Amino acid sequence: MKSVVATLFAILAAAAVIAAFLAAKSRVDKWTDAKNQYVAEISSLYATAKDVAAQPFFPLSERSRNIRRMSDTMSRISRVELDLRSLLESKPFRLPLGKNERKLLDNTREDIEGLKRILSPPDATPSPEHDKADQKKSFDNLLQNIHKLRRCPSSGDSALKVKS
């Protein structure tokens, strides 16, 4: 009788270990899927930004529409990259990042800093009153940064080429 009970407990212990392993693997797989989704979304947003930047700015109505679209796209890129950075910094079970994941994290951090420079106005002293002149100045600054993006490729592109 003792050997039957011991065998039963051994089987239950093995089943518990297998269940714990499957639960842990599931958690890591969900993390990997989320990382891949963020990378795909960032890639799509950068493609959209490049398309918008390639459009002509000559008609005033097109210019303001494109600037607004570019501003929205860059803001979304910034939010998604912040989420990706947060995800990469908190890998399940404190597992170390792989080489490609570390490179992706470094590139994402660089992109976030670059986007902060692009999205923030040159004079960082906020005025108490927000008027039309400040808004026009901000749009002009965004337009200048868009033209800079056209001349030099984004550092985010390098982060997106990393396969995991």
Buried (B, 14 or more C-beta within 10 A) or exposed (E): EEEEEEEEEEEEEEEEEEEEEEEEEEEEEEBBEEBEEBBEBBBBBBEBBBEBBEEEBEEEEEBEBBBEBBBBBBEBBBEBBEBBBEBBEEBBEEEEBEEEBEBBBBBBBBBBEBBEEBBEEEEEEEEEEEEEEBEEBBBEBBBEBBEEBEEEEBBBBBBBEBEE
